[in-house]
Amino acid sequence: MVRHRFRSSRRLALLAVLAGCASAGPATAASSEDAGAGACASGALCDGHGGLCRTPEPCTATAPCPHALTGIVKGTLSEPLTVPECRTHVRTRPAFDDGAPRLWTDAVNGQPRAACVFKPPGTATSAPRPLLVFLHGSGGSARAIYDHTLLRAKAAGFDLGDGPGFILAADQGRNLPPSASGNPASARHELYDRNFATSPDVRNLDRLIDTLVSEGGVDPRRIYLTGWSNGAFFSQLYALVRHGTPTPGGSRIAAVAVFDGADPLEAPTPQTPGCAYRPYPRSSLPVFIVHRACSIVPCDAAQATSRGAPPGYDVRGWLGLLRTTLGATDVTELLLDHHGAAVDACAVRCPGLEAIVDHIRWPDGRADGSGIDREPEMLRYLAAHPLP
């Protein structure tokens, strides 16, 4: 996300959280054994099948959350949602201003939601375009599409399957308290609440996608997801279900292409096995994962063990599960080294500083200084996988 050298550990920590770093740590609340449908009624953290019994309440002025960078940046998160600015803030990035974000209220819990949306000129019911939904990392913002990727620059002209241009929507996560895995309070999509009937974040994506489709101009065969870190985990979770089971409005996800995300169905800690989603579902969802040979979302099981990562934080292990247990028939991996070159093997040595730096560098060739933009590979994969 940055091209200059880091000047202090504080600066590094700030960038890590903004990019959506994941760290192992003590669960904020845990039950060593969650078992069966009655677990929630008995006060367990999770229901023993899908995940959390109760979705976390967002931060508010009356119930603020400790800031994600306590001890580094003072303050608290005291609003349920930070409304994003849908424009470029970084001078080294292409300048765009898409005006005010879309704002709406969750009809069930009354909480505010927001997204940045761009539609290329000429989009209409008679000239539909693919829809790409981007989910930011933990501690990040919808404005990442302007400041830390080149997706907005491509949205006006890249052919994602229907000719030049695609609709780009970046959803803003709620400000939530520390996660069940011990990660700090941050703007994110709640990974461990997997009840699709009640999850606010699932309901929110359903509404965003269905609203855009209802406005006309979206090709229903070409609705795709992409995400970064927490957004990569949640994109896959959502798409695994919505590939086969449509939204209330009848929309389905055709494919996903994500950066630095792994298994979205595992438990937050080894001590909370009842928070894993079991059994694993079967899904034919096409998945493209870009990740780094060294990262705080570990490349393989060896890195995960050495870093003490939460369960499921093993990209190559997740790729294997997709191809076998879940039955996905089209799973593609792009592994990049510290310099942005494609490699075959995960790093044997993965220092903490390098792991953070590589995780916060979206693979567009700018942040890592490689000059090799990997976004076209991600987009071409999506374009090649519309719904039948």
ABEGO torsion letter per residue (X at the ends): XBABBBABAAAAAAAAAAAGBBBBBBBABBBABBBEAAAAAAGBABAGAAEBABBBBBBBAABBBBBAABGABBEBBABABBBBBBBBABAABBBBBAEBBBBBBBAAAGBBBBBBBBBBBGBBAABBBBBBBBBBBBGBBAAAAAAABAAAAAAAABBAGAEBEBBBBBBBBBBBBBBAAGBBBBBBBBAABABAAABAAAAAAAAAAAAAAAAEGBBAABBBBBBBEAAAAAAAAAAAAAAABBBAAGBBBABBBBBGBBBAABBABAABAAABBOBBBBBABBBBBBBBABBABBABAAAAAAAGBBBGBBAAAAAAAAAAAAGBABBBBBBBBAAGBBBABBBABBBAAAAAAAAABBBAGAAAGAGBBAAAAAAAAAAABBBX
